[in-house]
Amino acid sequence: MKPILCPKCSGHLEQIVCAGIEVDRCLYCKGLWFDSLEAETLKTVKGSQSLDIGNPQMGSNLDKISEDIDCPRCNHKMIRMVDIDLHCIWYEKCPACYGVWLDAGEFKNFKDNFKGRGIVGQAKQVFKRKRQ
């Protein structure tokens, strides 16, 4: 069986399990591969941020790689996306299998953004402060 390689640094991906969901993490850069909807599911799971053990600075540096990123599952060219609520999260998504690649540190930000409920949550916090 051919090993699955990181789309950013070409390191090998290892399978890890959180809440019964298998995700893949690069042994070198610690980026994370989520099959379709796994990231959305795991962001609601308490403690799932423990999957994201990489150095956010390294992730930020690898985030600058944006061209010709191939899906580690099906080898289609992935599309660079931005989180609509948290513009510092740039990730890659496969248009064929709908998997998502998050560089080191991005899943923690993605999960933290969920806790705050993005723009809507931030707006509520602002209005709540103004009323007090």
C-alpha positions, 0 to 999 in steps of 0.5 A: 500500500502506497503511503499517504504524503503531506500535500505541503511538505511531502512527509508521511501522514499517520492515522490518529483517532479522536472521538472515533474519527480517523484523521491524518497528521503529518509526521513532520509539519503536523498539518492535519487532513480531514476527510469530508466533514470530519473537521466540522464534526470534530470542532464540536468535540471537547478536547479535539484541539489536542489533535493540533500539536504542531508549531503554528509558526511552521504552519504559517510558513507552510500556509504561504504555499498555495499553488499546485497542492494535490489532495493526499487522497485522490490527487486532485488539485485542491482549492485555497479557501478562507474561513469566512468568520476568521480570515487568518485561517487559509486552508485547502479543500479538495473539490472532488472528495471534499477533504480539508487540509489545515496547517499546524495551528489552524485547527485550534483556531478553527475550533476556537472560532466555533466557540465564539461562533464567528462574526455573529458571536463577536457581534453579540459580545460587542453589543453585550458589552455596550449594554452593560 
